[in-house]
């Protein structure tokens, strides 16, 4: 519910990512048209990713291979790389010259190979073949997320979508669980099994699990008192591991509150200190809050607009 509070117009949802890739596809096809124009190719090669792929194989790649052969024959001959490079017109609008006048032939060849990486056409063809936004979103999740990406979800959503993620062959190596001390123990195992084990080794691809939380704060919410106390369902996996002495790193400095406020909960932690930012005499924590007489005090909040406490969405209290 906090996406609209971000100071950005970008949409980071699955639909937003798909729309970004569709826009990226149009940008790349426009670059393909510019490349074809620079090579005097009259055909409409930038109509789709498929036609762009044919153009790459039939025109771009052969010219690069011919250039590589000419560069090998010329060796370190002065001006040979610049003379034989087939994409000079395409890179004519670069901020600085592609080939520095005083550079050696080897430096020119390195510059040409660096430019070649920009000439290569990126594949967005799947977004032409997949018509529905649902299929495009699944493609992004399972294919584009294999490099470096973050897929965020709640444990409840992981349980609901587990069958779909497994059928899509979704894979991941690392799992980070935020507010792990508020997650029931049985829930904590669900995000660990969102992929099938490797068929060859029989082992899961998951390599590491990082639990972040604070077992001194609220435990998991279990409304049934019998389950909560007698079955210990209010104990999180995070709290169990800490209780059993599993090595854990505990922060020993806080920077979220004035020292006087931090004293209210400092007793719950072992030697909890204050970061320099909250102790600085000219820092924001040292300034008085307009309308407040003390460092902290209870303030009566009047019923705004006669609405009082409301729940516009389930579990969302205002």
Secondary structure, DSSP 8 states (H G I E B T S, - for coil): --GGGSS-S---SHHHHHHHHHHHHHHHHHHHHHHHHHTT--S-TTSSHHHHHHHIIIIIHHHHHHHHHHHHHHTT-TTHHHHH-TTTTTTTTSSS-SS-TT--HHHHHHHHHHHHHHHS----THHHH--SHHHHHHHHHHTGGGSS------HHHHHHHHHHHHHTT---SEEEETTGGGSBHHHHTGGGGSS---TTT---S--EEEE---TTS-------HHHHHTS-TT-BHHHHHHHTT-------EE-SS-HHHHTTTGGGSSS-EE-HHHH-TTSGGGS--TT-SSSS-------GGGT-S--SBTTB--
